[in-house]
Structures are given as C-alpha cells and as structure tokens.
C-alpha cells in the first residue's frame, strides 16, 4: 500500500512525464517510485547528474544492464536519447529518467 508521501511522489513524477511523453503508464511510475523510494528523500540521489560520465556509467550498469537487461550500444543510445529529451531540465529526476529509459527500450519492471 502506498503511503501519502509516495502518492505525492507518484503525482509529481506523473506530471513531469506528461510534459515529455504522450501517455504515462501509471503502473510503471508507481513501480519506480516504490523501488526508488529510499533515495527519493535525498535530493542529490533523487536526480541524475547527466553531465557526469561516472553517473551515467552507474545508471547504465545498475539500471539499464542489471534491471532492463540491455547492454552495449543499445544501452548507450537509450541513455543518450533520454539525456537529449531532458536537456532542458536542470534537475533530471531519477524516476523520470528511468521511466524514459524503460519506454525507449520497450521494457518494464
């Protein structure tokens, strides 16, 4: 059962996604918020530092490869595409970033 704060996170990230994506898969947003809940409370961890190559390598290794089972150039291209989609957003939310990776790669959790 989602807590009140988790519901707030879900609403927040759904609204952000509605600005970037045609339709939003509420189930995927809820899953990501549930999985990432412990880090969403820490502002630095809740965002992806897309300008930091080490951060993007960590996203690739720990999320794209480990959770979505996508490797190599397919993983790199998806990360690059999401960075491009979110280039106007200084604080790239990890939930939104991971959601867009899932959609770009045709994967779910």
C-alpha positions in Angstrom: 0.0 0.0 0.0 1.4 3.4 -1.0 1.9 6.0 1.7 0.7 9.5 1.4 4.2 10.7 0.6 4.6 8.0 -2.1 1.3 9.2 -3.6 2.7 12.7 -3.7 5.9 11.4 -5.5 3.7 9.5 -8.0 1.6 12.6 -8.8 4.7 14.8 -9.1 6.6 12.4 -11.4 3.5 11.7 -13.5 3.0 15.4 -14.0 6.6 15.8 -15.1 6.3 12.8 -17.5 3.1 14.2 -19.0 5.2 17.1 -20.3 7.7 14.7 -22.0 5.7 11.7 -23.1 2.4 11.1 -24.9 0.8 8.8 -22.4 2.0 7.8 -19.0 2.0 4.3 -17.7 0.8 4.9 -14.1 1.8 1.3 -13.1 5.4 1.9 -14.2 5.6 5.2 -12.4 4.3 3.5 -9.2 6.8 0.7 -9.5 9.7 3.1 -10.0 8.6 5.2 -7.0 8.3 2.1 -4.9 11.7 0.8 -5.9 13.4 4.2 -5.6 11.5 5.3 -2.5 14.5 5.2 -0.1 16.6 7.6 -2.3 13.8 10.0 -3.2 14.1 11.7 0.1 17.7 12.7 -0.7 17.7 15.5 -3.3 21.1 14.6 -4.8 20.3 10.9 -5.1 16.8 11.6 -6.5 18.3 13.3 -9.5 20.5 12.1 -12.3 23.7 14.1 -13.0 23.6 13.7 -16.7 26.7 15.8 -17.3 28.7 13.4 -15.1 30.1 10.4 -17.1 30.5 8.4 -13.9 26.9 8.9 -13.0 25.7 7.8 -16.5 28.0 4.8 -16.2 26.4 3.9 -12.9 22.9 4.3 -14.5 23.9 2.0 -17.3 25.4 -0.6 -15.1 22.9 -0.6 -12.2 19.7 0.1 -14.0 19.9 -0.5 -17.8 22.1 -3.6 -17.7 21.1 -5.0 -14.3 17.3 -4.3 -14.3 16.4 -4.0 -18.0 18.9 -6.5 -19.4 20.1 -4.2 -22.1 23.9 -3.8 -22.8 26.3 -2.2 -25.2 25.5 0.4 -27.8 21.7 -0.1 -27.2 22.1 0.9 -23.6 24.3 3.9 -24.5 22.0 5.1 -27.3 19.0 4.9 -24.9 20.8 6.9 -22.2 21.9 9.5 -24.8 18.3 9.8 -26.1 16.9 10.4 -22.6 19.6 12.9 -21.9 18.6 14.7 -25.1 14.9 14.6 -24.2 15.6 16.0 -20.8 18.3 18.5 -21.8 16.1 21.5 -20.8 15.6 20.2 -17.2 18.5 21.1 -14.8 17.3 18.6 -12.2 16.7 15.4 -14.0 14.5 13.3 -11.8 15.8 9.7 -11.5 12.2 8.4 -11.6 11.5 10.3 -14.9 14.9 9.4 -16.3 14.4 5.7 -15.6 10.9 5.8 -16.9 12.0 7.2 -20.2 14.8 4.6 -20.4 12.2 1.9 -20.0 10.0 3.4 -22.7 12.8 4.0 -25.1 14.0 0.4 -24.7 10.4 -1.1 -24.7 11.0 -2.6 -21.2 9.1 -2.7 -18.0 9.9 -3.7 -14.4 
